[in-house]
Amino acid sequence: FWMDKTPVTVSEFEKFVESTGYQTDAERFGDAAVSDFQQRAWYLQKGATWRFPQGPNKARAPADHPVTQVSWNDAQAYAKWSGKCLPKNAEWEHAGRNAQDTGSTYAWGEGLKNGEKWRANFWQGEFPHFNTAKDGFLTTSPVGYFEQTVLGLFDISGNVWEWVADDSPVERSQTGLEKLARGG
């Protein structure tokens, strides 16, 4: 199987939307979940979408950052448009372990730093309410900013959660099967 080297960027997702007129689930629903760092709480923000992930009165998503505020349905639609598919959970796991079964915590092995340099953008602090941003980023980082894995992939650990094609084996009584996200 093949995987893109980086997560889908805002710029790439924008090409899809402009080409197809696609409207994301967040756009149709009118809101999306965001974290208020000062109030230390999650809430539904009116107008939060992939273009403005923290809401319409906050900064626009940078073009070279991974697209966020996309549902599994949105990710599937993008993948179909691009002639690709979401990886299966086993494929993502295989890539995340560099095609080896080393038992390592991360794709690069152990430890979140290489000397003094962070290896990935990740939440540092009390999740989901307080991020110290010691890696230099309060939210997402540009794709490919941190080191690549031996397979040539970027952000397989850290930055954002990534949808996979499979459903979780955990059944939900009211919502059906739960979708899986990896990485992050």
C-alpha positions in Angstrom: 0.0 0.0 0.0 1.0 3.6 -0.5 0.6 6.5 2.0 1.0 10.2 1.5 4.2 11.5 3.1 2.3 14.1 5.1 -1.3 14.7 6.4 -3.6 16.5 4.0 -2.9 20.3 4.2 -5.4 23.1 4.4 -4.3 24.1 0.9 -4.9 20.6 -0.6 -8.3 20.4 1.1 -9.2 23.8 -0.3 -8.5 22.6 -3.8 -10.9 19.7 -3.3 -13.6 22.1 -1.9 -13.1 24.6 -4.8 -13.2 21.8 -7.4 -16.3 20.1 -6.1 -18.3 22.6 -4.0 -18.1 20.1 -1.2 -19.5 21.3 2.2 -18.1 19.7 5.3 -20.2 18.3 8.1 -19.1 21.2 10.3 -20.2 23.6 7.7 -23.6 21.9 7.4 -24.1 21.6 11.2 -22.9 25.2 11.7 -20.4 24.5 14.5 -17.6 22.3 15.6 -15.8 21.5 18.9 -13.0 23.8 20.0 -11.0 24.0 23.2 -11.0 27.3 25.1 -7.5 27.5 26.6 -8.4 30.2 29.1 -11.6 28.6 30.3 -10.1 25.1 30.1 -13.2 23.6 28.5 -14.5 22.2 25.2 -17.5 23.8 23.6 -19.3 24.0 20.3 -18.2 27.1 18.4 -20.6 28.5 15.8 -18.8 28.9 12.5 -15.8 26.7 13.4 -14.7 24.9 10.2 -11.7 23.7 8.4 -11.0 27.3 7.2 -11.4 28.8 10.7 -10.8 25.8 13.1 -11.2 28.0 16.3 -14.1 29.9 15.0 -14.8 32.7 12.5 -13.4 35.5 14.8 -10.1 33.6 15.2 -7.2 33.1 12.8 -7.6 31.4 9.4 -6.0 28.0 9.2 -2.5 28.3 7.7 -2.3 26.7 4.2 0.7 24.6 5.0 -0.8 23.1 8.2 -2.9 19.9 8.4 -6.5 20.4 7.8 -8.6 20.0 10.9 -12.3 20.1 11.7 -13.0 17.4 9.1 -15.2 14.5 9.9 -14.6 10.9 8.8 -17.2 11.5 6.1 -15.2 14.6 4.9 -12.0 12.7 4.9 -13.6 9.9 2.8 -15.0 12.4 0.3 -11.5 14.0 0.0 -9.8 10.7 -0.5 -12.3 9.6 -3.2 -11.9 12.9 -5.0 -8.1 12.6 -4.9 -8.2 9.0 -6.2 -6.9 7.7 -2.9 -8.3 6.0 0.2 -8.0 6.2 3.9 -5.5 3.6 5.2 -6.9 0.7 7.1 -6.0 0.7 10.8 -3.5 -2.2 10.3 -1.8 -0.3 7.4 -1.5 2.9 9.5 -0.1 0.8 12.4 2.4 -0.9 10.0 3.5 2.5 8.7 3.6 4.0 12.2 6.0 1.3 13.3 8.2 1.7 10.2 7.2 -1.7 8.9 8.9 -3.3 11.9 7.7 -4.8 15.2 10.2 -3.2 17.5 7.7 -2.5 20.3 8.8 1.1 20.3 6.4 3.8 21.6 7.0 6.1 18.6 7.9 5.6 14.9 11.4 6.9 15.7 11.8 4.8 18.9 11.6 6.2 22.4 11.7 9.7 23.7 10.0 12.9 22.5 13.3 14.7 22.0 16.4 14.2 19.9 18.8 16.0 22.2 17.1 19.4 22.7 15.0 19.2 19.6 11.4 18.0 19.7 10.6 15.1 17.4 6.9 15.9 16.9 4.2 18.5 17.6 2.2 17.2 20.5 0.2 18.4 23.4 2.4 19.3 26.4 0.5 20.0 29.5 -2.9 19.1 30.8 -4.9 17.7 27.9 -7.3 18.9 26.6 -7.3 22.2 28.4 -3.7 23.5 28.8 -0.8 23.3 26.4 2.6 24.7 27.4 3.6 24.7 23.7 7.2 23.9 24.5 7.6 22.4 21.0 6.8 25.9 19.6 3.2 25.3 18.6 0.0 25.9 20.6 -2.1 24.0 18.1 -0.9 22.5 14.8 2.5 22.9 13.1 3.2 23.0 9.4 3.3 19.5 7.9 6.8 18.2 7.5 8.2 20.6 10.1 9.5 17.8 12.4 11.8 14.9 11.4 10.6 12.2 9.0 10.4 8.5 9.8 12.7 6.0 8.2 9.9 5.3 5.7 9.9 8.9 4.7 6.6 9.9 6.5 6.1 13.1 8.4 3.7 13.6 11.3 2.8 9.9 11.7 3.2 10.7 15.4 2.0 14.1 16.6 0.4 17.1 15.0 -3.1 15.8 14.3 -5.2 12.7 14.7 -5.7 11.0 11.3 -8.8 9.1 10.3 -8.5 5.4 9.2 -10.9 3.5 7.0 -11.9 0.9 9.6 -14.6 1.1 12.2 -13.7 0.4 15.8 -14.7 -3.0 17.1 -16.3 -1.2 20.0 -20.1 -0.9 19.4 -22.0 2.1 20.5 -25.7 1.4 21.3 -27.1 4.6 19.9 -24.5 5.7 17.3 -23.5 2.4 15.7 -19.8 1.7 15.2 -17.2 4.3 16.3 -14.7 5.6 13.7 -11.0 5.4 14.5 -8.4 8.1 14.4 -4.7 7.4 14.8 -1.5 9.5 15.5 -2.0 12.9 17.1 
